[in-house]
């Protein structure tokens, strides 16, 4: 039988357990950032209060 020794930080955090939980937690920040870059954030306007016309006017002046 193979013996698996867990790795712990100085503070006592189980590194393997943290990695396992992170893998189960959904998208990472970088994965979300990449997805937004690829899709252009389509469908996200409902989460924004940015006034597009105001931005356009500021860019043109």
Residue pairs with C-beta under 8 A, 6 or more apart in sequence:
6 14
6 15
6 16
6 17
7 14
7 15
7 16
8 14
8 15
9 15
22 28
27 35
36 44
